Amino acid sequence: MDISDLKEILRILEAQDITEFELEQDGVKLRVCRASAAPARVDAGHPAPGSAPPAFVASPSPSSPAPAPAPAAAEAVADGTLVKSPIVGTFYRAPDPNSPPFVSVGDRVKVGQVLCIIEAMKLMNEIEAEMAGEVTRVHPENGQPVQYGDPLFTIRPA
């Protein structure tokens, strides 16, 4: 694990307001805790003038599996249900550049069908439909960065 991986972990934890995280990878154990009273800032290790330094603390801990990403959040909107990003990463509509998109506007989807991929820390996370219906809108462009809670798709329930 290099410093860029650690910075990306810290950014994700801050974006998702996670206060405690444990990871074991290649014999290295990492435990990150953050005080919930003051939000931490990650800016290449340099806090903004007048602000407190990041409240992240790394310490050894017993082996524990890393938490799995949360499922995509859904929110009702006028023309259907909004599917939101469960993680921070890069949005991809297809499994590779030469393949057709997983879904397009007008497609009918089933529960569990892959809608897109979000790449986070070099991991490809498939985002699946949690409801059956018709895709009425694809919000981000292919290859666009997305944040936690950003709209991905609008699906009109079947």
Secondary structure, DSSP 8 states (H G I E B T S, - for coil): --HHHHHHHHHHHHHTT--EEEEEETTEEEEEEE-SSS----STT---TTS----EEE--------------EEEEETTEEEEE-SS-EEEESSSSTTS--S--TT-EE-TT-EEEEEEETTEEEEEE-SS-EEEEEE-S-TT-EE-TT-EEEEEEE-
